[in-house]
């Protein structure tokens, strides 16, 4: 039976910013060693939680019946999907070895960065080591055939206590041996909640301030319970992404936020509009594919001022718009990674500096980390988002023009600011104390 009591998340979390590091896209080498050299850059953005996509050994099985649809659609022909695990206890040689992860974590900690790993427990690869050693660890039909789940990948059998012990041991292993600081739990709503709750208890005995992030859809997993500190809340990032692509109007964000908070009061969410999944699925149509977009910069300001935990996808800090793919690496599609030359352009440098300024403002004003969010009506809701962040001690006003045209906007602000009108260009923002 799931435990529905709340737990106290580490105090540092409310002031945290997550930086997702996808090793295959992050550097041409795609290794932990190469990524370690750029940790000072990550720290300079203001982020303090580095989340690595899966680094354990991926399954190289070439039978396409065990490939996800989008793995086939990528046309890269790389059998090694990082979310299709062969060995849960081995660092994939593509990224390095045990010493490389130990060095990466030590360097990160020396810079004030915590490190989160990605747990993929809903399914495993068809030639996974655990299947060979424990055939009953995967679900099977009445004829003994392995059952595959949503992405044509073998599903793990959580009805077996022995499987649960195996995976709890895996969670403990990376904290004990490598001193990692927590986990992002992939497709966690497809795994029993009581499994995650017990896993949390066990790793907290090793590291009391461990962090657990739930990647979940609109399910009970979004409610803060004993297992997780923060949730993806997939709907809001999806809406913000659609607004940037011009497929929805800005007022969709308010509607999504209000519905989410009505259904899941007290839950804490990540705030973002890009990640490894979104970038993969956008192909050549990422929001910044034609260059650094002022509207994307404004969306990052939403990310940094909205309630919840800001989440940056690697390369956003310089306006990277190149195609990324989960299935690309130095052998398959080596050109599909971050375009670091953007950092050398005026636009890229300005994006990075603006992001740093946003982080410092957020850090300096408690209203942006623990204040309530109050939506403010405005005269152009289809293009303009506007809200207050408020504590008893201070109030911060934020507005952003996410549309493609400039507008003269009237805001329904309280007190002496009532009826204020401001012209906002496309991609322009307002962030100030009232």
C-alpha positions in Angstrom: 0.0 0.0 0.0 1.4 3.4 -1.0 2.3 5.8 1.8 0.5 9.1 1.2 2.3 11.1 3.9 4.3 14.1 2.8 8.1 14.3 3.4 10.3 17.3 3.8 12.5 18.0 0.8 16.0 19.3 1.3 16.0 23.0 2.0 18.3 23.8 -0.9 15.9 22.5 -3.5 13.6 25.5 -3.7 16.6 27.7 -4.8 17.9 25.1 -7.3 18.1 25.1 -11.1 18.4 21.8 -13.0 20.7 21.5 -16.0 20.1 18.4 -18.1 23.3 17.1 -19.6 22.8 14.7 -22.5 26.3 13.3 -23.0 25.8 12.3 -26.6 24.9 15.9 -27.6 27.0 17.8 -25.1 30.4 17.3 -26.6 31.8 15.8 -29.9 33.3 13.0 -27.8 30.1 12.2 -25.9 32.0 11.1 -22.8 32.0 11.8 -19.1 35.6 12.9 -19.3 34.9 15.5 -22.0 31.8 16.7 -20.2 33.7 17.1 -16.9 35.8 19.8 -18.6 32.7 21.9 -19.1 31.4 21.7 -15.6 32.7 25.2 -14.8 30.6 26.5 -17.6 27.5 24.8 -16.2 28.2 26.2 -12.8 28.6 29.7 -14.4 25.0 29.6 -15.7 23.6 29.5 -12.1 22.5 25.9 -12.3 23.3 23.7 -9.3 21.8 20.3 -10.1 23.3 18.4 -13.1 21.0 15.7 -14.4 22.7 13.1 -16.6 20.6 11.0 -19.0 21.3 7.3 -18.6 25.0 6.4 -18.5 24.7 2.6 -17.8 25.2 0.1 -20.6 22.6 0.3 -23.3 21.4 -2.8 -25.2 22.9 -3.1 -28.7 20.4 -5.7 -29.9 19.6 -5.1 -33.6 16.2 -6.8 -33.8 14.0 -3.9 -34.7 10.9 -5.5 -33.2 12.5 -4.4 -29.9 13.1 -0.8 -31.1 10.8 2.1 -30.3 8.9 3.7 -33.1 11.0 6.9 -32.9 14.2 4.9 -32.8 13.2 3.6 -36.2 12.0 7.0 -37.4 15.4 8.6 -36.6 16.9 6.6 -39.6 20.2 6.6 -37.8 20.3 2.8 -37.4 22.0 3.0 -34.0 20.7 0.0 -31.9 21.9 1.5 -28.7 19.0 3.4 -27.2 20.2 4.9 -23.9 16.8 4.2 -22.4 17.0 0.5 -23.3 19.3 -0.9 -20.6 21.5 -4.0 -20.9 23.5 -3.8 -17.6 22.2 -1.6 -14.7 25.5 -1.8 -12.8 28.0 -1.0 -15.6 28.9 2.4 -17.0 28.5 2.2 -20.8 32.0 2.2 -22.4 30.6 4.7 -24.8 30.7 7.3 -21.9 33.7 5.9 -19.9 34.1 3.8 -16.9 33.8 3.9 -13.1 36.8 6.1 -12.6 35.3 8.6 -15.1 32.1 8.9 -13.2 33.9 9.2 -9.8 36.0 12.0 -11.3 32.9 13.7 -12.8 31.0 13.7 -9.5 34.1 14.9 -7.5 34.6 17.8 -9.9 30.9 18.7 -9.8 30.8 18.7 -6.0 33.9 20.9 -5.9 32.0 23.5 -8.0 28.9 23.3 -5.8 27.0 21.1 -8.3 24.9 18.1 -7.3 24.7 15.2 -9.7 21.5 13.2 -10.5 21.4 10.0 -12.6 18.6 8.7 -14.7 16.8 5.5 -13.6 15.1 3.4 -16.3 13.1 0.8 -14.4 9.9 0.4 -16.4 11.7 -1.7 -19.0 15.1 -3.2 -20.0 16.8 -4.3 -23.2 15.9 -7.7 -24.8 19.4 -9.0 -24.1 19.7 -7.5 -20.6 22.0 -9.1 -18.2 19.2 -9.5 -15.6 17.1 -11.5 -18.1 20.0 -14.0 -18.5 20.5 -14.3 -14.8 16.9 -14.0 -13.7 14.4 -15.0 -16.5 11.4 -14.2 -14.3 12.5 -10.6 -13.8 10.6 -9.6 -16.9 6.9 -10.1 -17.6 5.9 -13.1 -19.8 2.7 -14.4 -21.4 1.2 -17.8 -20.7 3.6 -19.3 -23.3 6.7 -17.8 -21.6 7.2 -15.1 -24.3 8.5 -11.8 -23.0 5.9 -9.1 -22.9 6.9 -5.7 -24.3 5.5 -2.4 -23.2 4.7 1.0 -24.7 7.9 1.3 -26.6 8.3 -2.4 -27.7 10.8 -3.0 -24.9 10.6 -5.8 -22.3 8.7 -4.8 -19.2 10.1 -5.6 -15.8 8.1 -7.7 -13.4 7.4 -5.7 -10.2 5.3 -8.5 -8.8 8.5 -10.2 -7.8 10.1 -9.1 -4.5 13.5 -10.3 -5.9 13.3 -7.8 -8.8 12.5 -5.0 -6.4 15.5 -5.9 -4.2 17.7 -6.0 -7.3 16.7 -2.5 -8.3 16.8 -1.1 -4.8 20.3 -2.4 -4.6 21.0 -0.6 -7.9 19.8 2.7 -6.4 22.0 2.2 -3.3 25.0 1.2 -5.4 25.4 4.5 -7.3 25.0 6.6 -4.1 27.4 4.4 -2.1 30.1 4.0 -4.7 29.9 7.2 -6.7 28.4 9.7 -4.2 25.7 10.8 -6.6 23.0 13.0 -5.1 19.8 11.5 -6.4 17.8 10.3 -9.4 15.4 11.3 -12.1 13.0 8.4 -12.5 12.1 7.7 -16.1 8.4 6.9 -16.8 7.9 6.5 -13.1 4.1 6.4 -13.3 4.5 3.0 -15.1 6.2 1.6 -12.0 4.4 1.0 -8.7 4.5 3.9 -6.4 5.2 1.8 -3.3 8.4 0.6 -5.1 9.6 4.3 -5.3 8.6 5.0 -1.7 10.7 2.1 -0.3 13.6 3.0 -2.6 13.5 6.6 -1.3 13.6 5.3 2.3 16.6 3.1 1.6 18.8 5.7 -0.2 17.9 8.4 2.4 19.6 6.2 5.0 22.8 6.6 3.0 22.4 10.3 2.0 19.6 12.1 3.9 19.4 15.0 1.5 19.0 12.9 -1.7 16.8 14.3 -4.5 14.2 12.3 -6.5 12.5 13.7 -9.6 9.4 12.1 -11.0 9.0 12.0 -14.8 5.2 11.4 -14.8 2.1 12.3 -16.7 -1.0 13.7 -15.2 -1.4 11.0 -12.6 -1.3 10.6 -8.8 2.5 10.5 -9.1 2.3 14.3 -9.4 1.2 14.7 -5.9 4.0 15.2 -3.4 4.3 11.9 -1.4 7.2 10.2 0.3 9.0 9.2 -2.9 9.6 12.4 -4.9 10.7 16.0 -4.3 9.6 17.4 -7.7 7.7 16.3 -10.7 7.9 16.9 -14.4 4.3 18.1 -14.8 4.6 17.3 -18.5 1.6 19.3 -19.6 2.9 22.8 -18.8 6.3 22.4 -20.6 4.4 21.0 -23.6 2.1 24.0 -23.7 5.0 26.5 -23.4 6.8 24.6 -26.2 3.6 24.8 -28.4 3.3 28.5 -27.7 6.9 29.1 -29.0 6.1 27.1 -32.1 3.1 29.3 -32.7 0.6 26.5 -32.4 -1.1 27.8 -29.2 -1.7 31.3 -27.7 -0.1 32.4 -24.5 -3.2 32.2 -22.5 -3.0 28.4 -22.8 -0.2 28.6 -20.1 -2.5 30.1 -17.5 -5.3 27.6 -18.2 -2.8 24.7 -17.9 -1.3 26.1 -14.7 -4.7 26.7 -13.0 -6.0 23.2 -13.9 -2.8 21.6 -12.7 -2.7 23.4 -9.4 -6.4 22.7 -8.8 -5.9 19.0 -9.3 -2.5 18.7 -7.5 -2.4 21.4 -4.7 0.9 21.5 -3.0 2.9 19.6 -5.6 6.2 21.0 -6.8 7.0 21.0 -10.6 9.9 21.5 -12.9 9.5 24.4 -15.4 11.0 24.1 -18.8 10.2 24.0 -22.5 12.9 21.7 -23.8 14.6 18.5 -22.9 16.1 15.4 -24.6 12.6 14.1 -25.6 11.3 17.4 -27.0 14.6 18.1 -28.8 14.6 14.6 -30.3 11.0 14.9 -31.5 11.5 18.4 -33.0 14.1 17.1 -35.5 15.0 20.3 -37.5 12.1 22.4 -36.1 13.4 23.3 -32.7 12.2 26.8 -31.6 15.6 28.3 -32.2 16.5 26.5 -35.4 16.9 29.7 -37.3 19.0 31.4 -34.7 18.7 32.8 -31.2 15.0 33.7 -30.8 13.9 36.6 -28.5 10.7 34.7 -27.8 12.7 31.7 -26.6 14.7 34.1 -24.4 11.4 35.4 -23.0 10.3 31.8 -22.4 13.5 31.1 -20.4 12.5 34.1 -18.3 9.1 32.4 -17.7 11.1 29.3 -16.7 13.2 31.3 -14.2 10.3 33.2 -12.6 7.4 30.7 -12.6 6.8 28.8 -9.4 8.6 25.5 -9.3 12.2 24.4 -10.2 13.7 25.9 -13.4 15.1 23.2 -15.8 17.6 24.0 -18.6 18.3 21.7 -21.4 22.0 21.7 -22.4 22.7 24.3 -25.1 19.7 26.5 -24.3 22.0 28.9 -22.4 23.6 29.9 -25.8 20.5 29.5 -28.0 21.5 26.2 -29.6 19.0 25.2 -32.3 20.7 22.2 -34.0 18.9 18.9 -34.3 19.5 16.5 -31.4 18.7 12.8 -31.4 18.6 10.2 -28.6 20.1 7.8 -31.1 23.0 9.9 -32.4 26.5 9.6 -31.1 30.1 9.9 -32.4 29.4 7.0 -34.8 25.8 7.6 -35.8 24.9 11.1 -36.7 28.0 12.8 -35.1 26.8 16.2 -36.3 23.6 16.0 -34.2 24.7 17.8 -31.1 25.1 21.2 -29.5 26.4 23.9 -31.8 28.9 25.4 -29.3 30.0 28.0 -31.9 26.8 29.9 -30.9 28.6 30.9 -27.7 31.1 32.9 -29.8 28.3 35.0 -31.5 26.9 38.2 -30.1 23.4 36.6 -29.8 24.7 33.5 -27.9 26.8 35.6 -25.6 23.8 37.9 -24.8 21.6 34.9 -24.2 24.1 33.5 -21.7 24.5 36.8 -19.9 20.7 37.3 -19.8 20.3 33.9 -18.2 22.9 34.6 -15.6 21.1 37.9 -14.8 17.8 36.0 -14.4 19.5 33.5 -12.1 21.0 36.3 -9.9 17.7 38.1 -9.7 15.9 34.9 -8.8 18.5 34.1 -6.1 18.2 37.6 -4.7 14.4 37.7 -4.4 12.8 35.1 -2.2 9.4 35.8 -3.9 10.7 34.0 -6.9 11.7 30.8 -5.0 9.0 30.5 -2.3 6.4 33.2 -3.1 2.9 32.4 -4.3 2.1 33.0 -8.0 -0.9 35.3 -8.8 -1.9 35.7 -12.4 -2.5 39.3 -13.6 -5.1 40.0 -16.2 -3.8 41.9 -19.2 -5.4 43.4 -22.4 -3.6 41.0 -24.8 -3.8 37.5 -23.2 -3.3 35.7 -26.4 0.3 37.0 -26.6 1.2 38.3 -23.1 1.7 36.3 -19.9 1.7 38.3 -16.7 1.8 37.4 -13.0 3.0 38.4 -9.6 5.3 36.4 -7.2 4.6 37.4 -3.7 5.7 36.8 -0.1 4.6 38.9 2.9 7.9 40.8 2.5 8.0 41.6 -1.2 6.1 41.4 -4.6 7.7 40.9 -8.0 5.9 41.6 -11.2 6.7 39.6 -14.4 5.3 39.9 -17.9 6.5 38.5 -21.2 5.4 39.0 -24.8 5.5 35.4 -26.3 3.7 36.5 -29.5 5.2 37.6 -32.8 4.0 41.2 -32.8 4.5 44.2 -30.5 1.6 45.2 -28.3 0.5 48.1 -26.2 -0.6 46.3 -23.0 -2.8 47.3 -20.1 -2.2 45.3 -16.9 -4.7 44.9 -14.1 -2.1 45.5 -11.4 -3.0 46.2 -7.7 -2.6 49.6 -5.9 -0.8 52.5 -7.3 0.2 50.5 -10.4 -3.4 49.9 -11.4 -4.2 50.4 -15.1 -0.5 50.7 -16.1 0.1 50.5 -19.9 3.3 49.3 -21.4 4.5 48.6 -25.0 6.1 45.2 -25.3 8.0 44.1 -28.4 7.9 40.5 -29.4 10.2 38.6 -26.9 10.4 41.5 -24.5 9.9 40.9 -20.8 9.3 43.0 -17.6 10.8 41.8 -14.3 10.7 44.2 -11.3 9.7 44.7 -7.7 6.5 46.5 -7.0 
